[in-house]
Amino acid sequence: MSAQNLIEVRNLNKAFTVRRGALFSRTTASTKAVNNVSLDIRKGEILGCVGGSGSGKSTLGRMILRLIEPDSGEVRYDGQNLGALSQEEMRGFRRRMQIVFQDPLQSLNPRRTVAENVERPLLNFGTPKAVARRRVEDLLELVGLDPTQSYRYPHEYSGGQCQRIAIARALALEPEFLFLDEPVSALDVSIQAQILNLLGDLQKKLNLTFLFVSHDLKIVKQFCDRTIVMYRGNILETGSSEAVYREPKHPFTRDFLGTVLHVRGDMRWEQAAERAEDLEGTAKLGGSCCPYVGNCADCFEACRRSAPPLIEIENQRNVACFLYDHR
């Protein structure tokens, strides 16, 4: 365990299967959501995880928090193997790691007031009611909300305000690590900037560590220190957020960045989107090839024979592509 790493993930795998039949059930479909993923998250770092829908970003984050159990692999938090802990032992780690969900309104209990939503984690861990209520006031002020309005219900607040409430709830137990599961994707662009500024201020003020999941490489570039790029459960590229955005190495990353609609009005973004999101071509080749081979404009024979390993090609730049490794 490196002294700088808060979280170490090694060879993490997760597959989801669909079974049919009541008496004689059988597997009708299987999806590898996370495929042999290894990564480190340093203390005080904001690590971005970017990819399209179904790339395994959220599944990876939830396995780190042990909200989903992996099929195999290991997650170490501050040197402790989380998979080896009992439910009671894991409960102690829940204080140290929290999650902020994508949809702020859906993540809050509509039958409870704002104060009741924010204080619930504190009450769950035995904090006296009076102490919890004072803590709620401090938390709401911390995220820029008026604590005198905490008697209101979530539906009386805007989307951005609800996300501030969700952030306050996530901070109630004074965690060290937050998994931010696309926390701004459901918000208007102007509100996105406000929430990102708030999260950035809180990260510095409280010395927090973030795993920030998004499908928007532009937001990740502005907000995160490092970025990992995922596709069909695989990590295809890692590096500093600035480097990944300015000089993407993997063909998928270049295509994914090209899906942004440009004002030029040409058709290149549509062609890039088709290559970045189409799964059909790769599926026909089976699982022993590069996961992006069916959609890659740069593929060659080696890509069809085996999956490329994630290798370091520059200082802190890692890419899983045979363009950089012709073994």
Secondary structure by P-SEA (a helix, b strand, c coil): ccccccbbbcbbbbbbbbbbcccccccccccccccccccccccccbbbbbbccccaaaaaaaaaacccccccccccccccccccccaaaaaaacccbbbbcccccccccccccaaaaaaaaaaaacccaaaaaaaaaaaaaaacccccccccccccccaaaaaaaaaaaaacccccccccccccccccaaaaaaaaaaaaaaaaaabbbbbcccccaaaaaacccbbbbbccccccccccaaaaaaccccaaaaaaaaccccccccaaaaaaaaaaccaaaaaaacccccccccccccccccccccccccccccccbbbcccccccc
